[in-house]
C-alpha cells in the first residue's frame, strides 16, 4: 500500500493546542471493528464501555525535558532533542541546524526566555538516520535528572507554544513512573485520573503497565511512498515481571479481554510476545500495517492521529482502511479535537477470530 492511501483532510483548527479543562473531560468515539458501528461518548464512560474484568495495559513512561535550546558559537540559534542515553555521559540526539552542528562543534544550552547560559553541548559523532551522539555538561557530564532541570518538555511541533506550567502537569500521565526517557507522551494515558482508574478496578479490571521509551519511531513522518519502504526507528521497551505474570497466561488462553491504553502499549505487547512469554526487556521497530493480525490486545484506546502517519496506518490495520477513513471523517464532521491534547477513540473487538 502507499502512504497516500492514508491521507485525509484535517481542518487545522481541529488540532488541539491545549488540553481539555478536565483530564477525563475528552470526547470518545467508540468504534466496533467487527460490526463497523460507532457511537459518541466521553472518557468518563470508559468503565461501562470496557468489558468487565479486562486487563488494562498502559505505558507508564515519563516524558523527559529533552528539548534543549542552543546558542551556537557564531551567535545563531539551534536546538537539540535528546532521544536516549548512550551511557558515559553521552546521548543520542536530533539536532538542528544539522549542517552547522557536525562532529567537533559545540554550543551553549540557554534558557529560551532569558537567554541565560545553562550548560554546554558537544557534538561527538554522526549516527544513522541523521542523528548525533552528543555530550551535555556544566562542570560535569549531566544525567537525565539534571537535563530535566534545564530542558523543556518536547511538545509536538503542531502545538504552537513553548511548554508552560499547564503542560508540566497535563503532558504527563498521572501514573508516570520516575524512570524513562520518552520524548513524547503516551497520549491515550493523559485522559486518566486516579478516580477513573479506581472505577475501572472496582469493575474487576486490572491495571498492568508496560514501558515503551517513546522516540522517533512513534512520531517520525513517513517519507517513503510505499509502506514497506518505511523504516521505523528503534524504541526500547520493558515489561515488568508483575505485568508479565498476569498477562502471559491470559495471552496464552485468551481468558480475559486485554485493552491497550495507547498505541505504544500495543506495539510493546505485539513486539514482546513470542506466543509463550513476554520478553522482559528489548527493542522494537514494529510497524503495524494492514494485514497484521493482533496476537495480544482485543481493544485499543487511542487519540486521533496525523494524516499519512504510522499511527493512522496502525488504526487502519485494526479497523480496516475503509472503516478507519469513515470513522475519522465522522470525527472531523463532529469536530473532535485531534492529536496529543485532543479527544480519543475506543476501538473494540480489534482482534479478528483466527
Order of alpha helices (4+ residues) and beta strands (2+ residues): beta-beta-alpha-beta-beta-beta-beta-beta-beta-beta-alpha-alpha-alpha-beta-beta-alpha-beta-alpha-beta-alpha-beta-beta-alpha-alpha-beta
